[in-house]
Amino acid sequence: MIKVVKPAIVAMLFIAAGSFSNTATAQVYVTVRPAWHARVHTAPPSPRHVWIDEEWKVRGGRYVPVGGYWALPPHPGWVWIPGHWAHERRGEYWIRGHWARR
């Protein structure tokens, strides 16, 4: 016996999924960039590891620094593109770092 899902339940699931993606893409703007603090990192665990410098993450509506760490590239030959601040009419905002093909 095949169960039929009611259209209202399916619609609710799509609406819920859409609301999660909207909150994840919300941008926080600042008029003054937060100040960096001293960066300290240990020796790499292996020659293949890449240092991922500190990033800024939004918590509670403001930017907070998140410490750096060593990571292996997801694929051979990929490089880490560091995050950076960007400017818009509404203010400054952080663009996260990411992995990219060389």
N, C-alpha and C positions, 0 to 999 in steps of 0.2 A: 504494500500500500504506500503510495507516494503522498507526502504531506504537502499541502499548498500553503505558502507563506502569504499572509494577508498583505495587500499593498500598503496599508497604513504602517505596518511594522517596518517594511523595507524603507519607506519614506523617512521614518524616524531615524533609522540607522544612517541614511545618507545625510540628513540634517546634522546629526551628532558628529559625524566624521568631518563635515564641513566646518563646524564650530571649532573643533580642535585645530584644524589647519589654519584658521584665521588667527587664533591666539598665538600660534607658533611664529607667524610672520609679522606680528606687530612690531613696529619700529619705535625705539625710544630715542629722542633727540635731546641734546644738551647744548647749552650756550657756552660752557667752559668744559673742555676735556678734563677728565679725572687725571690726576698726576700718577705717573708710574712710580713704583718703589724699586728698591735695589733688586736686581735679578741674580739669583744664584742657581747654578746647576752643577750636578755631579758629573763624573766621568761617564762616557757612554758605555752601556752594557756590552756593545759590540761595535765593530766598524760600520755595520750596516744601519745602525740606529741614527735617527735624525732628531735634533733638539726642536721641540715644538715650543716656541716662546710663549710667554704669558698671553692670555687672551682676556678680553673684557666680556662678561656675561651680564645680562639684565636679571637682577633679582630685586623684587620689591619696587619695581619702577625706576631703579637706578643702576648704573654700571658698577660692577665690582670686579677686581682683578682675580683671575683664576691662574694659579701657578703653572709654570711650564713643566714639561715632562719629556722623556725620551720615547720615541715610537719607531716602529718599523714601517717603511712605506707599504701601502696596501698591495702594490704590484712592483716588480723589478723596474728600475729606471724612473720611478715617479719621484717628484720633488715636492717639498712643502712650500706653499706660497703663504707668507706671513699675513696676518690680519692687518688692517689699517683703518684710520679714521677717514671719513668722507664728509664733505660739507654740502649742505642743501640750504635752501632759503629758511627752513624751519630750524636749522642748527646743525650740529655735528652728530654723527652716528657711527657706530663701529661695524665694519665689515669683517666677518670672521675669516680666519685663515682656512686653507683647504689644500688637499692633495691635487696635483695635476701631472699630466704626462710631460716628460721633458721635451 
